[in-house]
Amino acid sequence: MVLNNDGGKKKPLKKAKAQKADEDDDQIAYKQKMKADQAAMKKAAAGMKKK
């Protein structure tokens, strides 16, 4: 009698981890600007709620 491990749930194959692309200075500056804009919007929204 041959036993195998076919029963139960099959595990999905693991994907290879994607390498982060090297970002140039323009992309880094854009991300920092977007974070600053979001922080300013949150602060303004909080100020509007107080009134």
C-alpha positions as CSV (number, residue, x, y, z in Angstrom):
1,M,0.0,0.0,0.0
2,V,1.4,3.4,-1.0
3,L,0.7,6.4,1.2
4,N,0.9,9.9,-0.1
5,N,0.2,13.4,1.3
6,D,-2.4,14.5,-1.2
7,G,-5.2,15.0,1.3
8,G,-6.0,18.4,2.9
9,K,-5.4,21.9,1.7
10,K,-2.7,22.6,-0.8
11,K,-0.3,25.4,0.0
12,P,0.2,28.1,-2.6
13,L,3.6,28.6,-4.1
14,K,5.6,31.4,-2.6
15,K,6.3,34.4,-4.9
16,A,9.8,35.7,-5.1
17,K,10.2,39.0,-3.2
18,A,10.1,42.0,-5.5
19,Q,13.2,44.1,-5.3
20,K,12.6,47.8,-4.6
21,A,13.5,49.9,-7.5
22,D,16.1,52.5,-6.8
23,E,14.4,55.9,-6.5
24,D,15.8,59.0,-7.9
25,D,15.8,62.3,-6.1
26,D,12.7,63.5,-7.9
27,Q,10.6,60.6,-6.6
28,I,11.9,61.0,-3.1
29,A,11.2,64.7,-3.1
30,Y,7.7,64.1,-4.5
31,K,6.9,61.5,-1.7
32,Q,8.1,63.9,1.0
33,K,6.0,66.7,-0.5
34,M,2.9,64.5,-0.6
35,K,3.4,63.5,3.1
36,A,3.8,67.2,4.0
37,D,0.6,68.0,2.1
38,Q,-1.4,65.2,3.8
39,A,-0.2,66.4,7.2
40,A,-1.3,70.0,6.4
41,M,-4.7,68.7,5.2
42,K,-5.2,66.8,8.4
43,K,-4.2,69.8,10.5
44,A,-6.6,72.0,8.6
45,A,-9.4,69.5,8.9
46,A,-8.9,69.3,12.6
47,G,-9.0,73.1,12.8
48,M,-12.3,73.2,10.9
49,K,-13.9,70.6,13.2
50,K,-13.1,72.8,16.3
51,K,-15.1,75.8,14.9
